[in-house]
Amino acid sequence: MEPAKAVDDTGLTPNMYVANADVRQCTWYKTAFLGSVFAESLMDDSQFLWVDARRSTFAGLVMDGSRLVGCSMRDVVIEDCDLRGLIINGVKVGDLIAPSEGTR
């Protein structure tokens, strides 16, 4: 039986370009994506657990039907986003914001 590969033997390296990879139902544990770019990527039905995404930018991100639970959102800026139906701690915040104040 071949021994399991150690994390260092995966072939993943810093500054690597990955395209057309199919990593469905994979678990990324204690993985650093610092400064990484995810472009035109599908992450449907994925779970992000205890992830540090400080100072990250999400542009063109579709989060319809997603849940944020136990997250720190301090100093988060939301600009030019469709917030219809957005609920924060049981309050329908999206319904309170007028279309001229950030929702499309």
Order of alpha helices (4+ residues) and beta strands (2+ residues): alpha
